[in-house]
């Protein structure tokens, strides 16, 4: 059985949870490799809707072992609350495995996230204020606290005291906030330790053994390529690597262990928060996409910005992540339009960019070069075979394949899991 990366090819919110959950029907392991509870995966199964922010979507199936890899940052309170929610709805999360090397989101991370964002003013990033960025900052500053530290209380308290002492100086003197008491934080988190103990594991070894045993392993990403800390529209990005390369470091596997990279793209584009967005539609068309597509964040409820499909950005995502095939999501939303457009290049300062520009300042003032396609103005939400799509819809899909340079293997025409079919 293959190993498959399921990842976003835009600015996130492409429907990764739905597709990962769909593929997980035949999976043994579903491993999350980056991010924290700033990501939301909405899964619709029949009349049931599950909103997950941290646990991999494969948890819905009893055949799947869900894994939270070392590349994630974990708020233990959120994780335990999510597990309790699943249990209350008849889903057993007892097989969940949590990397001992994953870093913890601490209370002071959440406070730092909120005050820094406020002090940035117009330069704010648009974070979810859940402490993800500051947790990764401590990780790379080598003062982070990991899950495994909870199981040696002396080491945990020593590390915590040192970090809190330093962090309090920043909170009090720069941001005029109240200081944290290290012992109060310690007691809270050591309480979480007992409740999580049965789930903590060497997840890299667990996944490696699963691959060697020929099991079907899915790697589930959060956010999307254009929010990657290295390859996204910096600084308006997340603090980890949603690209396929993030799987290697975020779980602990080698490049030879990856068989398939499935990138998800909407039939249009959306973006939440601030940052450049060349094809954004600040008009009635954009608002129509928001309303028909239900473009509001799973975690925060924030309204997403919408625009026409950007083939320049999509080709870039394919290139930097080695995407081998695409899943095209929310094609049904475009049924509302007489014409649909695709940006095939950007034009700025007399220069036309067919590839993603090296200088991201171009993204702020460029003019998209569009090609226009006829719409299909027919409800396609009940279509379950590619051949049953209107000719104009099929032409649109096939043009995206040409522009992206990789095949589209999956098409989605609605939120239900059943509203998804393969493309021959």
C-alpha positions as CSV (number, residue, x, y, z in Angstrom):
1,X,0.0,0.0,0.0
2,X,1.3,3.5,-0.8
3,X,2.3,6.4,1.5
4,X,0.4,9.5,0.6
5,X,0.9,13.2,1.6
6,X,-2.4,15.1,1.7
7,X,-1.5,18.8,1.7
8,X,-2.9,22.2,0.8
9,X,-1.7,23.8,-2.5
10,X,-3.0,27.3,-1.7
11,X,-3.3,29.4,1.5
12,X,-5.0,26.6,3.4
13,X,-8.7,25.8,3.9
14,X,-8.8,23.6,0.8
15,X,-10.6,20.7,2.4
16,X,-7.7,18.5,3.5
17,X,-9.7,17.0,6.3
18,X,-12.3,15.8,3.9
19,X,-9.9,14.2,1.5
20,X,-7.6,12.7,4.2
21,X,-10.7,11.3,5.9
22,X,-11.9,9.9,2.5
23,X,-8.6,8.1,1.9
24,X,-8.4,7.0,5.5
25,X,-11.2,4.5,4.9
26,X,-8.4,2.2,3.6
27,X,-5.6,3.5,5.8
28,X,-3.8,2.1,8.8
29,X,-2.1,5.2,10.0
30,X,-2.9,8.9,9.5
31,X,-0.1,11.2,10.8
32,X,-0.3,15.0,11.2
33,X,3.2,16.5,10.6
34,X,3.1,20.2,11.4
35,X,1.1,23.0,12.9
36,X,-1.1,23.2,16.0
37,X,-4.6,24.0,16.9
38,X,-4.6,27.0,14.5
39,X,-5.8,24.7,11.8
40,X,-9.3,23.4,11.3
41,X,-10.5,20.3,9.5
42,X,-14.3,20.0,9.0
43,X,-15.5,16.5,8.1
44,X,-19.1,15.9,7.0
45,X,-20.3,12.3,7.2
46,X,-24.0,11.8,6.5
47,X,-25.7,14.2,8.9
48,X,-22.7,14.4,11.2
49,X,-20.2,17.2,11.1
50,X,-16.9,17.0,13.0
51,X,-14.6,20.0,13.5
52,X,-11.1,19.0,14.4
53,X,-8.2,21.3,15.0
54,X,-5.4,19.0,16.1
55,X,-6.3,15.3,16.0
56,X,-5.8,13.8,12.4
57,X,-9.1,13.3,10.6
58,X,-8.6,9.5,10.3
59,X,-9.6,9.2,14.0
60,X,-13.1,8.7,12.7
61,X,-12.3,5.2,11.6
62,X,-11.6,2.3,14.1
63,X,-9.0,0.9,11.6
64,X,-6.8,4.0,11.8
65,X,-4.1,4.9,14.3
66,X,-4.0,8.7,14.4
67,X,-0.5,10.2,15.0
68,X,0.5,13.7,16.1
69,X,4.1,14.0,14.9
70,X,7.1,15.8,16.4
71,X,6.7,18.7,13.9
72,X,3.5,19.7,15.6
73,X,3.0,22.0,18.6
74,X,0.5,20.8,21.1
75,X,-1.8,22.6,23.6
76,X,-2.6,19.7,25.9
77,X,-5.8,21.3,27.1
78,X,-7.1,21.6,23.6
79,X,-6.0,18.0,22.8
80,X,-7.8,16.6,25.8
81,X,-10.9,18.6,25.0
82,X,-10.9,17.4,21.5
83,X,-10.6,13.8,22.6
84,X,-13.5,14.2,25.0
85,X,-15.6,15.7,22.3
86,X,-15.0,12.7,20.1
87,X,-15.8,10.3,22.9
88,X,-19.0,12.1,23.6
89,X,-20.0,11.5,20.0
90,X,-19.2,7.8,19.9
91,X,-15.7,8.1,18.4
92,X,-12.9,6.2,20.2
93,X,-9.6,8.2,20.3
94,X,-7.8,5.7,22.5
95,X,-5.4,4.7,19.6
96,X,-4.1,8.2,19.3
97,X,-0.3,8.4,19.5
98,X,1.5,11.6,20.4
99,X,5.1,12.3,19.7
100,X,7.3,12.5,22.8
101,X,9.3,15.1,20.8
102,X,6.4,17.4,20.0
103,X,6.7,20.8,21.6
104,X,4.1,22.1,24.1
105,X,2.1,25.3,23.7
106,X,2.3,27.0,27.1
107,X,0.0,29.6,28.6
108,X,2.6,32.4,28.1
109,X,2.8,31.5,24.4
110,X,-0.9,32.4,24.0
111,X,-0.4,35.7,25.9
112,X,2.7,36.6,23.8
113,X,0.8,35.8,20.6
114,X,-2.1,38.1,21.5
115,X,0.0,41.1,22.7
116,X,2.5,40.9,19.9
117,X,-0.2,40.9,17.4
118,X,-1.9,43.9,19.0
119,X,1.4,45.9,19.2
120,X,2.2,45.2,15.6
121,X,-0.9,47.3,14.6
122,X,-1.1,47.6,10.8
123,X,1.9,45.2,10.4
124,X,0.1,42.4,12.3
125,X,0.3,39.0,10.8
126,X,-3.3,37.9,11.4
127,X,-2.5,35.0,13.7
128,X,-5.2,32.9,15.5
129,X,-3.6,34.0,18.9
130,X,-3.4,30.4,20.0
131,X,0.3,30.6,20.8
132,X,1.6,28.6,17.8
133,X,4.2,31.2,16.6
134,X,5.7,31.8,20.1
135,X,5.8,28.0,20.7
136,X,7.8,27.5,17.5
137,X,10.0,30.5,18.4
138,X,10.9,28.8,21.7
139,X,11.5,25.5,19.8
140,X,14.0,27.0,17.5
141,X,15.5,29.1,20.3
142,X,16.2,25.8,22.0
143,X,14.2,26.7,25.1
144,X,11.0,24.9,24.2
145,X,9.4,22.3,26.4
146,X,8.5,19.0,24.9
147,X,5.9,16.4,25.7
148,X,8.6,14.1,27.1
149,X,9.7,16.7,29.6
150,X,6.3,16.2,31.4
151,X,7.4,12.8,32.5
152,X,10.5,14.0,34.4
153,X,9.0,16.6,36.8
154,X,12.4,17.9,37.9
155,X,13.6,18.5,34.4
156,X,10.2,20.0,33.5
157,X,10.3,22.4,36.5
158,X,13.9,23.5,35.9
159,X,13.2,24.2,32.2
160,X,9.9,25.9,32.9
161,X,11.4,28.2,35.7
162,X,14.1,29.4,33.4
163,X,11.8,30.1,30.5
164,X,9.1,31.8,32.7
165,X,11.8,34.0,34.3
166,X,12.9,35.3,30.9
167,X,9.5,35.5,29.4
168,X,8.1,37.5,32.4
169,X,10.7,40.2,31.7
170,X,9.3,40.6,28.2
171,X,5.6,40.5,29.3
172,X,6.0,42.9,32.2
173,X,8.5,45.4,30.9
174,X,7.6,45.6,27.3
175,X,3.9,44.6,27.1
176,X,2.8,45.7,30.6
177,X,1.3,42.3,31.3
178,X,1.0,40.3,34.5
179,X,3.8,37.8,35.1
180,X,3.3,34.0,35.2
181,X,3.9,31.9,38.2
182,X,6.1,28.9,37.2
183,X,4.7,26.6,39.9
184,X,1.1,27.3,38.9
185,X,1.9,26.4,35.3
186,X,3.8,23.3,36.4
187,X,1.0,22.0,38.4
188,X,-1.5,22.5,35.5
189,X,0.7,20.8,33.0
190,X,1.8,17.9,35.2
191,X,-1.9,17.2,35.6
192,X,-2.2,16.9,31.8
193,X,0.8,14.5,31.8
194,X,-1.1,11.7,33.7
195,X,-4.1,12.0,31.3
196,X,-1.9,11.8,28.2
197,X,0.6,9.2,29.3
198,X,-1.0,6.2,27.5
199,X,-0.8,8.1,24.2
200,X,2.9,9.3,24.2
201,X,5.2,7.3,21.9
202,X,8.2,7.4,19.7
203,X,5.9,8.2,16.7
204,X,8.8,8.3,14.2
205,X,9.6,4.7,15.0
206,X,5.9,3.7,15.0
207,X,5.4,5.2,11.5
208,X,8.7,3.7,10.2
209,X,7.6,0.3,11.3
210,X,4.2,0.8,9.7
211,X,5.7,1.6,6.4
212,X,8.1,-1.3,6.6
213,X,5.2,-3.6,7.3
214,X,3.5,-2.4,4.1
215,X,0.7,-0.5,5.8
216,X,-1.2,2.3,4.2
217,X,0.1,5.6,5.7
218,X,-1.4,9.0,5.1
219,X,0.5,12.2,6.1
220,X,-2.0,15.0,6.8
221,X,-0.9,18.6,6.6
222,X,-2.4,21.8,8.0
223,X,-2.5,25.2,6.2
224,X,-1.0,25.3,2.7
225,X,2.1,25.8,0.6
226,X,1.7,29.6,0.4
227,X,1.7,29.8,4.2
228,X,4.9,27.8,4.5
229,X,7.5,29.6,6.7
230,X,10.2,29.2,4.0
231,X,8.2,29.1,0.8
232,X,5.1,31.1,1.6
233,X,4.2,34.8,1.4
234,X,6.5,35.7,4.3
235,X,5.9,37.2,6.9
236,X,2.2,36.5,6.4
237,X,2.7,32.8,6.9
238,X,2.4,30.1,9.6
239,X,5.4,29.1,11.7
240,X,6.0,25.6,10.3
241,X,6.4,23.8,6.9
242,X,3.1,22.6,5.3
243,X,5.0,21.7,2.2
244,X,5.8,18.0,1.5
245,X,9.3,18.5,2.9
246,X,7.7,19.1,6.3
247,X,6.7,15.5,6.5
248,X,10.3,14.3,6.5
249,X,11.2,16.4,9.5
250,X,7.8,16.6,11.1
251,X,7.3,12.8,11.4
252,X,10.8,11.4,10.8
253,X,10.7,9.6,7.5
254,X,13.0,9.6,4.5
255,X,12.2,10.9,1.0
256,X,12.2,7.4,-0.3
257,X,9.3,6.5,1.9
258,X,6.9,8.8,0.1
259,X,5.0,7.4,-2.9
260,X,2.4,10.0,-3.6
261,X,1.9,13.8,-3.0
262,X,-1.7,14.9,-3.3
263,X,-2.1,18.6,-3.4
264,X,-5.5,20.1,-2.8
265,X,-6.7,23.2,-4.6
266,X,-10.1,24.9,-4.6
267,X,-11.6,25.7,-8.0
268,X,-11.1,29.3,-6.9
269,X,-8.8,30.7,-4.2
270,X,-9.4,31.8,-0.6
271,X,-7.2,33.3,2.1
272,X,-7.9,34.1,5.7
273,X,-6.1,36.9,7.5
274,X,-3.7,39.5,6.1
275,X,-1.1,39.3,3.3
276,X,-0.9,39.6,-0.5
277,X,-3.6,38.0,-2.7
278,X,-3.2,38.9,-6.4
279,X,-6.6,37.5,-7.6
280,X,-8.7,38.7,-4.7
281,X,-12.1,39.9,-5.6
282,X,-13.3,42.7,-3.4
283,X,-16.7,42.9,-5.2
284,X,-20.0,41.1,-5.6
285,X,-18.4,38.1,-7.2
286,X,-16.0,37.7,-4.3
287,X,-18.8,38.0,-1.8
288,X,-20.8,35.5,-3.7
289,X,-18.0,33.0,-3.4
290,X,-17.8,33.6,0.3
291,X,-21.5,33.0,0.8
292,X,-22.0,30.0,-1.5
293,X,-18.7,28.4,-0.4
294,X,-19.3,29.0,3.3
295,X,-15.9,30.6,3.5
296,X,-15.5,31.1,7.2
297,X,-12.7,29.6,9.3
298,X,-13.4,26.3,11.1
299,X,-11.3,27.4,14.1
300,X,-11.8,31.1,14.3
301,X,-15.0,31.8,12.2
302,X,-13.1,34.5,10.4
303,X,-14.4,35.5,6.9
304,X,-12.1,34.3,4.2
305,X,-11.1,36.5,1.2
306,X,-11.9,35.0,-2.1
307,X,-10.8,35.3,-5.7
308,X,-10.3,33.5,-9.1
309,X,-8.0,30.5,-9.4
310,X,-4.3,31.6,-9.5
311,X,-2.4,29.2,-11.8
312,X,0.9,31.0,-11.2
313,X,0.7,30.2,-7.5
314,X,-0.6,26.7,-8.2
315,X,2.4,25.9,-10.4
316,X,4.7,27.2,-7.7
317,X,3.0,25.0,-5.1
318,X,3.5,22.0,-7.4
319,X,7.1,22.8,-7.9
320,X,8.2,23.4,-4.3
321,X,6.3,20.5,-2.9
322,X,6.8,17.9,-5.6
323,X,3.0,17.5,-6.0
324,X,2.3,14.5,-8.2
325,X,-1.5,15.0,-8.5
326,X,-4.2,17.4,-7.5
327,X,-7.6,17.2,-5.9
328,X,-9.9,19.9,-7.1
329,X,-12.3,21.1,-4.4
330,X,-15.5,23.1,-4.4
331,X,-16.1,23.0,-8.2
332,X,-19.8,23.3,-7.4
333,X,-19.4,26.9,-6.1
334,X,-18.5,28.2,-9.5
335,X,-21.8,27.0,-10.9
336,X,-23.2,30.4,-9.9
337,X,-21.2,32.3,-12.5
338,X,-21.8,32.8,-16.2
339,X,-18.1,33.1,-16.8
340,X,-15.1,31.9,-14.8
341,X,-11.5,33.1,-14.9
342,X,-8.0,31.8,-14.3
343,X,-4.9,33.9,-13.7
344,X,-2.2,32.6,-15.9
345,X,0.4,35.3,-15.2
346,X,1.0,38.5,-13.3
347,X,1.9,41.9,-14.8
348,X,3.8,44.5,-12.8
349,X,6.1,47.4,-13.8
350,X,5.9,46.4,-17.5
351,X,7.1,42.9,-16.7
352,X,4.9,39.8,-17.1
353,X,5.6,37.0,-14.6
354,X,4.6,33.5,-15.6
355,X,6.3,32.1,-12.5
356,X,5.9,33.1,-8.9
357,X,8.0,36.3,-8.5
358,X,11.2,36.3,-6.4
359,X,10.3,39.6,-4.9
360,X,7.0,39.2,-3.1
361,X,6.4,43.0,-3.2
362,X,5.2,42.2,-6.8
363,X,2.2,40.4,-5.4
364,X,0.9,43.5,-3.7
365,X,0.5,45.7,-6.8
366,X,0.5,43.2,-9.8
367,X,-2.4,42.9,-12.2
368,X,-3.4,39.3,-12.9
369,X,-3.5,38.2,-16.5
370,X,-6.7,36.3,-16.9
371,X,-8.1,34.0,-19.4
372,X,-11.9,33.7,-19.4
373,X,-13.9,30.4,-19.7
374,X,-17.6,29.9,-20.1
375,X,-19.5,28.9,-17.0
376,X,-21.8,26.0,-16.8
377,X,-24.6,27.6,-14.7
378,X,-26.0,24.2,-13.7
379,X,-26.2,22.5,-10.3
380,X,-23.5,19.9,-10.3
381,X,-23.7,18.9,-6.6
382,X,-25.4,15.6,-7.4
383,X,-22.8,14.6,-10.0
384,X,-20.9,11.4,-9.0
385,X,-19.1,10.6,-12.3
386,X,-16.7,12.9,-14.1
387,X,-18.3,12.2,-17.4
388,X,-21.6,13.6,-16.1
389,X,-20.1,17.0,-15.5
390,X,-21.2,19.7,-18.1
391,X,-18.8,20.1,-20.9
392,X,-17.8,23.6,-19.8
393,X,-16.9,22.3,-16.3
394,X,-14.8,19.4,-17.7
395,X,-13.0,21.9,-20.0
396,X,-12.3,24.1,-16.9
397,X,-10.9,21.2,-15.0
398,X,-8.7,20.0,-17.9
399,X,-7.4,23.5,-18.4
400,X,-6.3,23.6,-14.7
401,X,-4.4,20.4,-15.3
402,X,-2.6,21.9,-18.3
403,X,-1.6,25.0,-16.4
404,X,-0.5,23.2,-13.2
405,X,1.4,20.5,-15.1
406,X,0.1,17.6,-13.1
407,X,-3.1,15.6,-13.4
408,X,-6.3,16.1,-11.3
409,X,-7.2,12.8,-9.9
410,X,-10.1,13.8,-7.5
411,X,-13.0,16.2,-8.0
412,X,-15.2,17.5,-5.2
413,X,-18.6,19.1,-5.8
414,X,-20.0,19.5,-2.3
415,X,-19.1,19.2,1.4
416,X,-20.4,15.6,1.8
417,X,-17.8,12.9,1.6
418,X,-20.0,11.2,-1.1
419,X,-19.8,14.4,-3.3
420,X,-16.4,13.4,-4.4
421,X,-15.3,11.2,-7.4
422,X,-12.2,10.3,-9.3
423,X,-11.2,11.7,-12.6
424,X,-10.1,9.2,-15.2
